[in-house]
Amino acid sequence: MEPLEQEKELEKPWEELATQLNTDDPQQIVAFLDSITPADTALAVSRLNSEEQTKLLTLLTPEDAADVIEDISDAQGADLIEELQPEHAAAILEELDSDHIADILGELDEADAHAIIDQMTPEEAEEARQFLAYEDDTAGGLMISEFLDFQSEQTVQDVLEELQTNREKYAEYDVQYLYVTDDNNHLQGVLRMRDLLFPKRTTKLATLMINNPYRVNVNDSLEELHNFFEEHNLFGVPVVDDDSQLLGIVLPEAVEEEKTNRSTDQFLGFSGIVGGEEFRSMPLLARSGRRLSWLSLNIVLNIIAASVIAIYQDTLAAVIALAVFLPMVSDMSGCSGNQAVAVSMRELSLGLVRPTELLRVLAKEASLGVLNGLALGILLGIIAYIWKGNAFLGLVVGGALAVNTIVAVSLGGLIPLLLKRAKLDPALVSSPLLTTVTDMCGFFFVLSFASLVLEKL
């Protein structure tokens, strides 16, 4: 949809959109959507009820409906698409960029995704299946198939004629480079658009192209792609398979967007939001189930930690001052452990450590845990002694903090590696699992040490 006028902000754009829907006039609806910002479009669509959302996508042409899908999140777009008939959904998705099609289909149930793919043209369906085969955070999952490639024996004239003949189609491409391949689609070279301006039209591309251009493998990770674009200031990079066949193009903005998405997913995971993005426009029961699945697990973990206190309740009752230090020991140890978790997570993402290097990580973190544990234990022990004037109380809480810090830091470094080996998401599980362990161990060390010198406290 081309803007008809300067975009404006409305206080309640969803009300105006609902009014426009009642007119059943697609052109009027498109004119309204063109007049507001993409953010207001996303807001307005999210506030419509499911019937109105379906009516919106049904009234609009597939091209205009695709523009709406582009303005909202993939999760919301998938929710809207799955309410449509497969043939109508397929028509809309075919108007999107190839990577966006894969993103939307990846959010759908497998059955719904295949039902829509079956309604696509054979070429689009094959491409969609190919893209879905790659992980989201790899070059294959981030690449687009909208690029221009030519044979090395073709001339400048051939390229210009092709661009002119299909100018409407190629106008929607993000064309910065032309790629040169052989008869078997092996990548041979690259041309900048400006390279076509000055040579004679009979010049063959083989004489103009940059030989052996930069490329990335289809299985390269998000971090490898990010590092590539940090090092090379390019508008895009070709993606090839192990046989150097050209498959697609990765744009730097796609890499940055995926990094942002990964950070968001990790934040949601640490916050206990499981199952992907959550919006308040989603069904109530679905949102409740997602949150309860995590909160229920936390109840079990906290009961395990609290059971240690129950075992030593007599000791705690005899020396009530210990209750003040229990949360301090567990919280401070937990902070130390989470630092180790963060380092392991970062090294895993950068490929600087492998999930099998448990002994190396344990040695590094345990040695650091000893230093930090002693420093923190001495500090807390002095504070306890000054407060109560009892050296044994200082030894108990200080010693417990020192030992618990060593345990927390060591486990914090290992847990992400162990979870990665078990094919679980370290970002989602590491922190709460570590918190439970440090709480349980912290309570145990304080109360068991206190039991040994109970008469001195």
N, C-alpha and C positions, 0 to 999 in steps of 0.2 A: 504494500500500500504506500503510495507516494503522498507525502504531506501536502494537504490542500491549503493549510494556513499555519501560522505560528502556533506551536503546541501551547496549551494552556493548562493550568492546574485547577481542578474542581475540588470542593470540599467533600462532596459525596458523589464521585463519578459513577458508582454502581447504580444509583437511583436514575441518573440520566440514561445509562446504558439499558436498564430495564424498561424505561419509557420508550427508547428507540426500538427495542425488541418487539414491543407491542404494535409497532407500525407495520411489522413484517416487510419492511423495505430494506433490502440488503445494501443498496447504495447509500441510504441515509445512515445506516449503522456504520458502514465503512467510513463515511465522512466524519462521523463523531469520533471514531477510534483514531482517525488521522489527526484529529484536532487536540488530542491529549497526549501526555507523555507515556512512554512504555511502562513506567512505574505505576501510573494511574490506570493503565490498561490491566496490568496484573492485579491491582487492588480491586478494580471493578469486577473483573471476571471471578475472582475468588469469593466475592460477596454475593454473587448470584446463586440461586439454588440450582440443584442438579438439572432440573427440567429446563431452566433458563439457559444454563451452560450448553446443554445439548442442542437447544433451539438455535443458539448463537452459531455454533459450528455447522449446523445443518443449513441455516439460511445463507451463510456466506459461501462464496466459491471456494474450492480447495486452496487456491492461492492465497485468498484473503484470510481463510481460517488458519493457514500455516503461519501467516504473519502474527496472528494472535498467539499461537503456540510458542512462537519464538520469544514473545514478551514475558512469558511466565516460566516458572521453574520446570525442570524435567519431571519431577514428581507430580506436580499439578497437571502438567500437560498429559502425562500418562493416565491420570485419573479421568480427564476429560475424554481422551481418545478411547479408553476402554468402554465408555458408555455408548459409543457409536457402533453402527453396523460395520463389520470388517471391511466391506468394499468402500464405504465412505471414509473410514479411518485411513485406509491404504491410499486413497486419492489425496488426502491431506498430507500424509507423511512424505509422499513422493515429491512434494513441493519444497521440502526441507533439504538442507545440506546433508550429505551422507553421514557425517559424524553425529549430527543432531538426530537423524533417524535412528541410529544405533543407540543413542542415549535414551530416547523415548521407549524404544522396544525393550531395552534392557531393564526398564522400570516395570514392565508389564509381567503378568504371569506368563509362563512358557506357552500355555495353550492359547491365550489371547494373542501373544506375539506371533505365533505360527499361523493363526487364523488370518491375521492381517497380512502377513508376508505372502500367504497363498493368494491373496487378492491383488498383489502388485504385478506389474509387468515382469516377465521372466528375467529381464536384465536387472531391474531394481531389486527383485526378490533374491537373486543370486548374490548381489552386492550386499544386501542387508544380512544375509546368512553369513557371509564372509566377515563382515564387521563384528557381528555378534560373537564370533569365535575368538576374538581377542579380548584380553583383559582391558578394563577401562583406563588403567594407568600405564599402558604401554603405547609405543608408537603406533601399533596396529589399531588400538582402541581410540586414538586421538587423531588419526589421519583423516583426510578428506579425499574423495575420488574426483573432485572437480578440478582438474588440471589439464594442461595442454601438452601433448607429446607428439613428436614427429619423427620420421625416419631420417637417418644421416644423409641419405642421397637426395632428399627433397631440397628444394631451393627456397630462397627468400620469397620468390613469387608465389610458390605453393602455399607458404605460410600465410601471406597476406590475403590470398584468395580465400583460404579456409576461414580466416578471421572475419573477412567481410561477409562471406556467405552465411556464417552462423553468428553474426554479431549480436543478435538479441539473446541467444543462449549464453554466449561467452561474456556478455556484459554483466551477468550475475556472478561470474567467477572472480576470485581474488587472484588475478593474473599478474605476477611479477616476473616470473621466469617461464621459459619454454624448455621442455625436457626432450632430449634426443635418445631414441632407443633403436635397437636393431630389430631384425625380423622376429626374434624370440622374446621381445619386450625386455631385453637386458639394458639397463641404464648405461649410456655411453657418455653423455655430456649434458651441459646446460647452457642456455642462452638467456641473456637479459633482454628485455623488450627493446632497449635502446640499441642492441646489437643489430636489429633489423632496419634501422633508420638509414644508414649511410652506404652499406655495401650494394653492389649491383644486384638486380633482382634475379640474375641467373646464378648467383653464388650459392654453392651448396652449403647446407648447414654443417657438414662435417668440417669445413674449413673455418667456420666461425665459432663453433661451440667450445666451451671450456671443458677440456677432457678430464676424466676421472674426478667428477665433482664431489663435494661433500655429500654424505648420505648417512642414514641411520638404519639400523636393522629393525624389522617389524616387531621384534620382542624386546627392544631397548626399553628400560624403565623410565618412569617419570623423572627421577632424579638425573638420569643420564641425559635426557632431553633438555632438562633445565640447565645443566652444566654446559651442554653443547651451545645453546643459544646465549649463555653468558659469555662464552668464549668467541662465538662467531656471530657477528651482527648481520644476520640474514633475515629476509622476509619469509622464508620457508625452507624446508629441507626435504628432499625426496626420501621416501621409505621403500626399502627393498627387502626381499626375502633372502634366504641363505644362498640362493642362486643368482643374486643381483638383479632379479626381475623387479621392475618398477610397479609398486602397488598403490601408492598414494603420496600425499604431501602432508607434513605436519607444520602448522603455523605456530609462531611463538605465543600468540595470544591464547591458543588452545591449551598450551602447556601451562601458562600462568593461571588460566581459569581452572584447570584440573588441580593445580596446587592449592588454589583457594578452596576448592571443593573438598580436598583431602583435609585441609586444616579445619574446615567446618565439621566434617564427619568426625574427626578426632575430638573436637570440642564437644559435639553432641554425645559421643561415646563416653567421654569423661564425665559428662553431666547426667548420664544414665538414660539418654534417649536412644533406644535401640531400634533397629529395623529401618534406618535411613532418616530422611528429613521428616519433620512433623510440622504441620500447619494447623491452626485452629479451625480452618475451614474443612478439615478432614472429619470423617465420621467419629462420633463420640466414643463408641465402643472400641473402634480400632485404636484410637489414641490411648484410651484407658488400658487396653491390653498390652500395648507397647511399654507403657510406663510400669505397669504392675509386674510384668515379667522380670524387670530389673529390681524393683523394690522388694519383691518377694524373696529374691535371692539374697538381697542385703539383710533381710530379717534373719535368715538362716546363718549368715556369716557373723552377724552381731551376737546371736545367741551363743555361737561357739566361743566368741571372745569373752562374753559375759560369764560363761560357765566357769572360767578360771577364777573369777572373783568369788563365785559361789563356793568353790572348793576351799578357798582361804578366808572365808568370811569371819572366822574367829580371830584370825590374825588382824584383819582389818578393823574389827570391832575393838580389839585391845589397843591398837595404835591408830587412832582416828586421823592423825596427821598424814598418814600414808595416802589417804583419799585425796589429799591436795596434790600429791605428786604423781598419782597414777595417770591422769590425762596428760600431764607434762611429759612424762617418759614416753608414752605411746605416740603423742603428737610430734614431738621433736624427732623421734626415731623415724616416724612416718615421713616427715619432711626430708630427712636424709636419704631414705629409701627411694622416694619419688625423684630425687635428683639423679640417682643411679638409673632409674627407669627411663628418665628423659634422655640420658646419654646413650643408653642401649637402643632406644627407639630411633634416635637420630643416626647412630652408626649403622643400624639395620637399613634405614631408608637410603643412606648414602653408599651402602655396600662396603663399609669399612670393617664390618664384623660379620661373621657367618653364624647361623644358629648352632653349629657344631662346636664352636670355640668356647665351650663352657669353662674349661679350666683356665684359659687365658683371662677371661672376664672375671672369674672368681678371684684369681690372684691379684688382679689390678684393683678390684673394688674392696676386697678384704683388707688389703694393706692401707687403703685410704680410710676404710671404716675404723681401723685400729687407731689411726691418728686423730680423726674427728671424734671418735667415741671417747677417747681419753680426754680430749680437750673439753668436750661438752659435759662429760661425767664429772670432771674435777670442778667445773664451773657450777653445776647444779648441786654438787656435794657441799661446796663452800656456802652456797645460798641456804641450803637446808641446815647446816651447822649454825650459821649466823642467826637464822630464824628461831630455832629451838635450843641451840646450845648443846646439841647432842651429836658427838662425832660419829656414833654408830648409825644414826639416821642419815647423816651425810654419806657414809660409806654405802649404805643400802641403796639409796636413790641414785647416787652418783655411779656406783658399780652397775646397777640395773640399766641406767641410761647408756653407759659405755658398751656393755655387752649387747644390749638391744640395738644400738646403732650399728655395730659390726654385723649383726644378723640382718638388719634391714637393708643396709647398703649392699651386702653380698647378694641377698635375694633380689633386691631391686635391679641389680645388673643381670641376674640370671633369668628372672621370670619372663621378660619379653622374648628371650632366645628360646626358652622352653615352649612358650605358647606358639611361637613361629614354627617350631619343629612339629608341633601338634596341629598345625594349620588352623589355629585360632587367631583372632584379631588381637594383637598385643595392646593396641590403643584402647580397646574396650574393656579388657579384663585385668590388665596389669595393675593399675592403681588400686581398685577396690580389693583385689586379692592381697596385695601387699599391705594395705591398711588393716585388713583382718588379721594377718599374720603378726604385724608389728603390735597391734593392740593385744592380741593373745599372749605373745611373748613378753611384751612389756609388763602386763599385769602379773604374769608368772614370775618373772625375774624379781620384781619389786617385792611381791608377797612371799616368795620362797626364800629370798635373802633375809627378809624381815623375820621369818619364822626361825631361821638359824640363830638369830641374835635377839630373839623377842624379849628376853629378860633385861637386855641392855637398853632397850628403847624406852 
